[in-house]
């Protein structure tokens, strides 16, 4: 697979983070200073590849995805060392996530942008598309960061002028990201190329990226609907004018590789590292069984007795360990090539249903709901049209309680995509999740504590936006309900 081969070849190059300069002057010593075996510049496509991979790898990781967001949304429970299930975390827990998103993803994308802007040989539609793709990926990273922490370094981030960048408030960041994304999608020339195999999502297909950008714009617009309905409506209209996903063929996914260096991090955790810390929860299994949902057999593996049994969430360590042998392990998302889903048609369909209910778009919300359920079933390998139709009929869309209908199906469809599941749960408050009796925090966390590295190295800027860096309970700007 060319996309995976490109990632593999790139990652085998040594220390590319140290090679972010563009030109090394040899005017004094001529070619004597040029080593043909050690290039002094890095192609923008390679940096773009690295920026993509690092972002997907971090969002899919054990630390953030498995051991936090899928726990918070109660898709998974820990069957030993169950501290995170009880919300026992601090500023050390998410240092790696915060630093990697900036230093290993955003910085690489920014370096690629600078190379393209300085390269006079990249012109026209190709230039516009490459810059647009970088912008879309950068927006995705900043969105993930602000949806996790709230205020983050943004306007001064990545600038050598500001070694200690100021924090911007989410109420400023999110509208700017929406405007940037709108501009990036509008700039894409669907008749021109971009990065080719350097793009590990669509292989450089500009038309596919335009649909992805528009679909992301739809998602992000709805995120702010409860706090700024006018802003949301404007960008929903923009998204629909560009054209959003129309089927699962449009899905933006990155398939990890059989190469251990590039395998799905949950596979690395489970198979290569031999960790067996997670079970599916009784909350998830009961929700699936109550609806006669065939995805239960995809999401969960049978226990030693051949049954699918969920573990009670948020137990003390000894209680969790006692149930380890009788409960079901996660399935489907811990293969070496299990993909990271950047965005899919199921989500777009549920977004369309919501946009119609809010009066931002026209159409039949129930039809989009049905399309979303069908797309999720199909994605997970369930293709029996009659069974799917029966499921939709038995779990009919309720326009009078659309948040519950859409929120529940999003929660089910987002299995394995912890960040999106957590963000939508915070916004829609569906399903109703209980705080475990043994929890260390009185409520389900709605934000991440700030990293110790920021508290120590950028403390003056951080203290300007919060006096409680370990706060996990204050809702973010978009989460008003």
C-alpha positions as CSV (number, residue, x, y, z in Angstrom):
1,X,0.0,0.0,0.0
2,X,1.7,3.2,-1.2
3,X,0.5,5.4,1.6
4,X,1.8,3.1,4.3
5,X,5.0,2.5,2.4
6,X,5.5,6.3,2.3
7,X,5.1,6.5,6.1
8,X,7.5,3.6,6.6
9,X,10.2,5.1,4.4
10,X,9.8,8.5,6.0
11,X,10.0,7.2,9.6
12,X,13.2,5.3,8.8
13,X,15.0,8.5,8.1
14,X,17.0,9.7,11.1
15,X,16.0,12.6,13.2
16,X,14.1,14.6,10.7
17,X,12.9,17.0,13.4
18,X,16.4,18.4,13.4
19,X,16.4,19.1,9.7
20,X,13.7,21.7,9.5
21,X,15.9,24.3,7.9
22,X,15.5,25.0,4.2
23,X,18.8,25.9,2.8
24,X,22.4,25.5,4.0
25,X,24.8,28.1,2.5
26,X,27.9,26.6,0.8
27,X,29.1,29.8,-0.8
28,X,32.4,29.9,1.0
29,X,33.5,26.2,0.6
30,X,31.7,25.2,-2.5
31,X,30.7,21.5,-3.0
32,X,33.3,20.3,-0.4
33,X,30.7,20.9,2.3
34,X,27.9,19.0,0.5
35,X,27.5,15.3,1.5
36,X,25.2,13.7,-1.1
37,X,24.3,10.9,1.3
38,X,22.9,13.3,3.9
39,X,20.5,15.8,2.5
40,X,20.3,19.2,4.2
41,X,16.6,19.8,3.5
42,X,13.5,17.7,3.9
43,X,10.8,17.5,1.2
44,X,7.5,19.1,2.4
45,X,5.7,15.9,1.5
46,X,7.7,13.9,4.0
47,X,7.0,16.5,6.7
48,X,3.3,16.4,5.9
49,X,3.4,12.6,6.1
50,X,5.0,12.8,9.5
51,X,2.6,15.4,10.8
52,X,-0.3,13.2,9.8
53,X,1.0,10.0,11.2
54,X,2.0,11.6,14.6
55,X,-1.4,13.1,15.0
56,X,-3.3,9.9,14.2
57,X,-1.0,7.8,16.3
58,X,-1.4,10.1,19.3
59,X,-5.2,10.4,19.0
60,X,-5.4,6.6,18.8
61,X,-2.9,6.0,21.6
62,X,-3.3,4.0,24.8
63,X,-2.6,7.0,26.9
64,X,-5.3,9.3,25.5
65,X,-7.7,7.1,23.6
66,X,-7.7,3.8,25.5
67,X,-6.8,4.9,29.0
68,X,-8.8,8.1,29.1
69,X,-11.4,9.0,26.5
70,X,-12.8,5.5,26.0
71,X,-13.0,5.2,29.8
72,X,-14.7,8.5,30.3
73,X,-17.4,7.6,27.8
74,X,-17.7,4.2,29.4
75,X,-17.0,2.1,26.3
76,X,-14.1,0.5,28.2
77,X,-13.3,-0.4,31.8
78,X,-10.0,-1.3,33.3
79,X,-9.7,-4.8,34.7
80,X,-6.6,-4.0,36.7
81,X,-4.7,-0.8,37.7
82,X,-8.1,0.9,37.4
83,X,-7.1,4.4,38.6
84,X,-8.1,6.2,35.4
85,X,-11.5,4.6,35.5
86,X,-11.9,6.4,38.8
87,X,-10.5,9.6,37.4
88,X,-7.2,9.4,39.3
89,X,-4.9,11.5,37.0
90,X,-2.8,14.6,37.3
91,X,-0.7,16.9,35.1
92,X,1.9,14.2,34.4
93,X,-0.7,12.0,32.7
94,X,-1.1,14.1,29.5
95,X,2.3,15.6,29.1
96,X,3.1,13.3,26.2
97,X,-0.2,14.0,24.4
98,X,0.2,17.8,24.7
99,X,3.8,17.9,23.7
100,X,3.5,15.4,20.8
101,X,0.6,17.3,19.2
102,X,2.7,20.5,19.2
103,X,6.3,19.2,18.7
104,X,5.7,16.1,16.5
105,X,2.6,17.1,14.5
106,X,1.9,20.8,14.3
107,X,5.6,21.7,14.1
108,X,6.1,19.3,11.2
109,X,3.1,20.7,9.4
110,X,4.3,24.2,9.9
111,X,7.7,23.3,8.6
112,X,6.1,21.8,5.5
113,X,4.1,25.1,5.0
114,X,7.2,27.2,5.2
115,X,9.0,25.0,2.6
116,X,6.1,25.3,0.1
117,X,5.7,29.0,0.6
118,X,9.5,29.4,-0.2
119,X,9.5,27.0,-3.1
120,X,8.9,29.0,-6.3
121,X,8.6,25.8,-8.3
122,X,5.4,24.8,-6.6
123,X,2.7,26.9,-8.3
124,X,-1.0,27.2,-9.1
125,X,-3.5,24.7,-8.0
126,X,-0.9,22.3,-6.6
127,X,0.5,25.0,-4.3
128,X,-2.9,26.0,-3.2
129,X,-3.9,22.4,-2.5
130,X,-0.8,21.6,-0.5
131,X,-1.2,24.6,1.7
132,X,-4.9,23.8,2.1
133,X,-4.2,20.2,3.2
134,X,-1.6,21.4,5.7
135,X,-4.2,23.9,7.0
136,X,-6.9,21.3,7.4
137,X,-4.6,18.9,9.3
138,X,-3.3,21.8,11.5
139,X,-6.9,22.8,12.3
140,X,-7.7,19.2,13.2
141,X,-4.8,19.2,15.7
142,X,-5.7,22.5,17.3
143,X,-9.3,21.4,17.5
144,X,-8.4,18.2,19.3
145,X,-6.2,20.2,21.7
146,X,-8.8,22.9,22.6
147,X,-11.6,20.3,22.9
148,X,-9.4,18.5,25.5
149,X,-7.9,21.4,27.4
150,X,-9.9,24.5,26.6
151,X,-7.5,27.4,26.5
152,X,-4.3,26.5,24.7
153,X,-1.3,28.2,23.1
154,X,-2.6,29.2,19.7
155,X,-1.9,32.6,18.2
156,X,1.7,32.6,19.4
157,X,2.3,28.9,19.1
158,X,5.1,27.6,16.9
159,X,6.6,31.1,16.6
160,X,10.3,31.5,17.5
161,X,9.4,35.0,18.6
162,X,7.4,33.6,21.5
163,X,9.3,30.8,23.3
164,X,6.7,31.1,26.1
165,X,3.5,31.4,24.0
166,X,0.4,32.9,25.5
167,X,-2.8,30.9,26.0
168,X,-5.8,31.9,23.9
169,X,-9.4,31.3,25.2
170,X,-11.5,28.7,23.4
171,X,-14.1,31.4,22.6
172,X,-11.5,33.1,20.4
173,X,-9.8,29.9,19.1
174,X,-12.9,28.1,17.8
175,X,-14.4,30.9,15.7
176,X,-10.9,31.5,14.2
177,X,-10.5,27.8,13.4
178,X,-13.9,27.8,11.7
179,X,-12.9,30.8,9.5
180,X,-9.6,29.2,8.7
181,X,-11.2,25.9,7.7
182,X,-13.8,27.7,5.6
183,X,-11.0,29.5,3.7
184,X,-8.9,26.4,3.3
185,X,-11.8,24.4,1.8
186,X,-12.7,27.2,-0.5
187,X,-9.2,27.4,-1.8
188,X,-8.9,23.8,-2.9
189,X,-8.7,23.2,-6.7
190,X,-10.2,19.8,-7.4
191,X,-8.7,19.7,-10.8
192,X,-5.1,19.9,-9.4
193,X,-2.9,17.6,-7.5
194,X,-1.4,18.0,-4.0
195,X,1.0,15.6,-2.1
196,X,0.4,12.4,-3.9
197,X,1.6,9.4,-1.9
198,X,2.9,11.8,0.8
199,X,-0.8,12.1,1.9
200,X,-1.6,9.0,4.0
201,X,-5.4,9.7,4.0
202,X,-6.4,10.2,0.4
203,X,-3.2,9.8,-1.6
204,X,-3.4,13.5,-2.5
205,X,-6.9,13.4,-4.0
206,X,-7.9,17.1,-3.8
207,X,-11.6,16.4,-4.4
208,X,-11.7,14.0,-1.4
209,X,-10.0,16.6,0.8
210,X,-12.6,19.2,-0.2
211,X,-15.3,16.9,1.0
212,X,-13.4,16.1,4.2
213,X,-12.8,19.8,4.9
214,X,-16.5,20.6,4.3
215,X,-17.5,17.7,6.6
216,X,-15.2,18.9,9.3
217,X,-16.7,22.3,9.0
218,X,-20.2,20.8,9.5
219,X,-19.0,19.0,12.6
220,X,-17.2,22.0,14.1
221,X,-20.1,24.4,13.3
222,X,-22.5,22.2,15.3
223,X,-20.0,22.0,18.2
224,X,-20.7,25.7,18.8
225,X,-24.4,25.6,18.1
226,X,-25.5,26.0,21.8
227,X,-23.2,28.9,22.5
228,X,-23.3,30.8,19.2
229,X,-26.2,29.7,16.9
230,X,-25.5,32.4,14.3
231,X,-21.9,31.3,13.9
232,X,-23.0,27.7,13.7
233,X,-25.6,28.4,11.0
234,X,-23.2,30.4,8.9
235,X,-20.7,27.6,8.7
236,X,-23.2,24.8,8.3
237,X,-24.4,26.7,5.2
238,X,-20.8,27.0,4.0
239,X,-20.1,23.3,4.6
240,X,-23.2,22.2,2.6
241,X,-22.3,24.6,-0.2
242,X,-18.9,22.9,-0.6
243,X,-20.4,19.4,-0.5
244,X,-20.0,16.9,2.4
245,X,-19.5,13.1,2.5
246,X,-22.1,11.1,0.6
247,X,-21.2,7.5,1.4
248,X,-18.7,5.4,3.3
249,X,-16.5,5.6,0.2
250,X,-15.7,9.2,1.3
251,X,-14.5,8.2,4.8
252,X,-11.3,9.8,6.0
253,X,-9.4,6.9,7.6
254,X,-5.8,6.0,8.2
255,X,-5.0,2.3,8.2
256,X,-2.1,1.4,10.4
257,X,0.5,-1.1,9.2
258,X,1.8,-4.6,10.1
259,X,5.2,-3.0,10.6
260,X,5.5,-2.8,14.4
261,X,6.7,0.7,14.2
262,X,3.6,1.8,12.4
263,X,1.0,-0.6,13.9
264,X,-2.2,0.6,15.6
265,X,-1.0,1.7,19.1
266,X,-3.7,-0.3,20.8
267,X,-2.4,-3.4,18.9
268,X,1.1,-2.6,20.1
269,X,-0.2,-2.2,23.6
270,X,-2.2,-5.5,23.6
271,X,-0.1,-7.8,21.4
272,X,3.4,-6.6,21.2
273,X,3.6,-5.3,24.8
274,X,1.3,-8.0,26.2
275,X,-1.0,-5.7,28.1
276,X,-4.5,-7.0,28.9
277,X,-5.9,-4.1,30.9
278,X,-9.2,-3.4,29.3
279,X,-12.7,-4.9,29.0
280,X,-15.8,-3.6,27.4
281,X,-18.2,-2.2,29.9
282,X,-21.6,-3.4,31.0
283,X,-22.8,0.1,30.1
284,X,-21.9,-0.5,26.4
285,X,-22.9,-4.2,26.3
286,X,-26.3,-3.5,27.9
287,X,-27.0,-0.5,25.6
288,X,-26.3,-2.7,22.5
289,X,-28.2,-5.7,23.8
290,X,-31.2,-3.6,24.8
291,X,-31.5,-2.4,21.2
292,X,-30.7,-5.9,19.7
293,X,-27.7,-4.2,18.1
294,X,-25.6,-6.6,16.0
295,X,-22.5,-4.4,16.6
296,X,-22.2,-6.1,20.0
297,X,-20.5,-9.1,18.3
298,X,-18.1,-6.8,16.6
299,X,-17.2,-4.5,19.5
300,X,-16.7,-7.2,22.1
301,X,-15.1,-10.7,22.2
302,X,-16.7,-13.6,24.0
303,X,-15.4,-14.4,27.4
304,X,-14.0,-17.8,28.4
305,X,-17.5,-19.2,28.5
306,X,-18.3,-18.0,25.0
307,X,-20.5,-15.2,26.3
308,X,-20.3,-11.4,25.9
309,X,-20.2,-10.0,29.4
310,X,-19.4,-6.4,30.2
311,X,-17.4,-5.3,33.2
312,X,-18.9,-2.9,35.8
313,X,-17.2,0.5,35.3
314,X,-15.0,2.3,37.8
315,X,-14.2,-0.4,40.2
316,X,-11.5,-0.5,42.8
317,X,-8.4,-2.4,41.6
318,X,-9.1,-5.6,43.5
319,X,-12.7,-5.7,42.4
320,X,-11.7,-5.1,38.8
321,X,-9.1,-7.8,38.8
322,X,-11.5,-10.3,40.3
323,X,-13.8,-9.9,37.3
324,X,-11.1,-10.1,34.7
325,X,-11.5,-13.8,33.8
326,X,-15.2,-13.6,33.3
327,X,-15.7,-10.4,31.2
328,X,-15.2,-9.6,27.6
329,X,-12.2,-8.0,25.9
330,X,-12.5,-5.3,23.3
331,X,-12.7,-6.5,19.7
332,X,-12.5,-4.9,16.2
333,X,-10.2,-2.0,17.1
334,X,-7.0,-3.8,18.3
335,X,-5.7,-5.3,15.1
336,X,-2.4,-4.1,13.7
337,X,-4.2,-2.3,10.8
338,X,-7.3,-1.1,12.7
339,X,-7.8,2.4,11.3
340,X,-7.9,5.8,12.9
341,X,-11.1,7.4,11.8
342,X,-10.6,11.1,11.1
343,X,-14.2,11.4,10.0
344,X,-16.8,9.2,8.4
345,X,-20.2,9.3,6.6
346,X,-22.0,8.0,9.7
347,X,-21.0,11.1,11.6
348,X,-21.9,13.4,8.7
349,X,-25.3,11.8,8.5
350,X,-26.0,12.4,12.2
351,X,-24.7,15.9,11.8
352,X,-27.1,16.5,9.0
353,X,-30.0,15.3,11.1
354,X,-29.1,17.7,13.8
355,X,-28.6,20.6,11.4
356,X,-32.1,20.0,10.1
357,X,-33.6,19.9,13.6
358,X,-31.9,23.2,14.5
359,X,-33.2,24.8,11.3
360,X,-29.8,25.2,9.7
361,X,-30.6,22.9,6.8
362,X,-33.6,21.5,5.0
363,X,-34.4,17.8,4.5
364,X,-35.7,14.8,6.4
365,X,-33.8,14.3,9.7
366,X,-35.1,10.8,10.1
367,X,-33.7,9.8,6.7
368,X,-30.2,11.1,7.7
369,X,-30.5,9.3,11.0
370,X,-31.2,6.1,9.2
371,X,-28.3,6.7,6.8
372,X,-26.0,7.2,9.8
373,X,-27.1,4.0,11.4
374,X,-26.7,2.1,8.2
375,X,-23.3,3.6,7.4
376,X,-22.0,2.7,10.9
377,X,-23.3,-0.9,10.6
378,X,-21.8,-1.2,7.1
379,X,-18.4,0.1,8.3
380,X,-18.3,-2.5,11.0
381,X,-19.0,-5.3,8.5
382,X,-22.8,-5.7,9.0
383,X,-24.4,-5.7,5.6
384,X,-27.7,-7.5,6.0
385,X,-30.1,-4.9,4.7
386,X,-33.2,-6.5,6.3
387,X,-31.5,-6.7,9.7
388,X,-30.4,-3.1,9.5
389,X,-33.9,-2.0,8.4
390,X,-35.5,-3.9,11.3
391,X,-33.0,-2.3,13.7
392,X,-33.9,1.2,12.5
393,X,-37.6,0.4,12.8
394,X,-37.2,-0.9,16.3
395,X,-35.0,2.1,17.3
396,X,-36.9,4.7,15.5
397,X,-35.9,8.3,15.3
398,X,-37.7,10.6,17.7
399,X,-37.8,14.2,16.4
400,X,-39.3,15.4,19.6
401,X,-36.2,14.1,21.5
402,X,-33.7,14.4,18.7
403,X,-30.7,14.9,21.0
404,X,-31.3,11.5,22.6
405,X,-31.8,9.7,19.3
406,X,-28.7,11.3,17.6
407,X,-26.6,11.3,20.7
408,X,-27.1,7.6,21.5
409,X,-26.4,6.5,18.0
410,X,-23.3,8.7,17.8
411,X,-22.1,7.2,21.1
412,X,-22.5,3.7,19.7
413,X,-20.9,4.6,16.4
414,X,-17.9,6.3,17.9
415,X,-16.7,3.1,19.6
416,X,-12.9,3.2,19.3
417,X,-12.8,6.9,18.6
418,X,-12.6,8.1,22.1
419,X,-12.0,11.8,21.5
420,X,-15.1,12.3,19.3
421,X,-17.2,10.1,21.7
422,X,-16.1,12.2,24.7
423,X,-16.6,15.5,22.9
424,X,-20.1,14.7,21.7
425,X,-21.1,13.2,25.1
426,X,-20.1,16.5,26.7
427,X,-22.1,18.5,24.1
428,X,-25.3,16.4,23.8
429,X,-25.2,14.8,27.3
430,X,-26.3,11.5,25.8
431,X,-26.2,8.8,27.1
432,X,-26.7,9.4,30.8
433,X,-23.6,8.1,32.5
434,X,-23.2,7.5,36.2
435,X,-20.1,8.5,38.2
436,X,-18.7,5.3,39.8
437,X,-19.0,5.1,43.6
438,X,-15.3,4.7,44.0
439,X,-14.4,7.7,41.8
440,X,-11.7,10.1,43.0
441,X,-13.5,13.0,41.2
442,X,-17.1,14.0,42.0
443,X,-18.1,14.2,38.4
444,X,-17.1,12.7,35.0
445,X,-14.2,14.9,33.8
446,X,-15.1,17.4,31.1
447,X,-11.5,18.7,30.4
448,X,-7.9,17.6,30.8
449,X,-5.6,18.8,33.6
450,X,-2.8,20.9,32.1
451,X,0.6,19.2,31.7
452,X,3.2,19.6,34.4
453,X,5.7,20.6,31.7
454,X,3.5,23.7,31.0
455,X,3.0,24.4,34.6
456,X,6.8,24.4,35.1
457,X,8.1,25.9,31.9
458,X,5.2,28.2,30.8
459,X,3.6,28.8,34.1
460,X,3.3,32.6,33.8
461,X,1.2,32.3,30.6
462,X,-0.8,29.4,32.0
463,X,-1.6,31.2,35.2
464,X,-3.0,34.1,33.2
465,X,-5.9,31.8,32.1
466,X,-6.4,29.6,35.1
467,X,-5.5,29.4,38.8
468,X,-6.5,25.7,38.8
469,X,-4.3,23.8,36.3
470,X,-5.6,20.4,37.5
471,X,-9.3,21.4,37.1
472,X,-11.3,18.7,35.4
473,X,-14.8,19.9,36.2
474,X,-15.2,23.4,34.6
475,X,-17.1,23.0,31.3
476,X,-15.5,24.3,28.1
477,X,-16.8,27.2,26.2
478,X,-18.9,25.2,23.8
479,X,-20.4,22.9,26.5
480,X,-23.2,25.1,27.9
481,X,-25.8,22.4,28.9
